[in-house]
Amino acid sequence: GHRRKNWKVRKFVLREDPAYLHYYDPAGGEEPLGAIHLRGCVVTAVEDMPDSKKYDVENILFEIITSNDIHYFLQAASPAERTEWIKAIQAVSRTGK
């Protein structure tokens, strides 16, 4: 959200039962702003986005495509964090309820 003005900074909480990625306003608030249903989703690293500058997104973007074909693009803080998120979401999408 700091580099891409149309993106928002969010706090994410990954849950296995049920398999959801809930997101919250990082400034606070107990209620989630929304949720991404992960059961049967596909999550992949994104190497290039057409409307982005290379220094903004290099090796830190990933995409979640839900079972009902909704696409979410997320940006991690680092390449290592992106890898951790992808592995965790893939595991939940296979085993979560």
ABEGO torsion letter per residue (X at the ends): XAABAABBBBBBBBBAOBBBBBBBBAAEEABBABBBBABGBBBBBBABBAABBAAAABGABBBBBBAAGBBBBBBBABAAAAAAAAAAAAAAAAABX
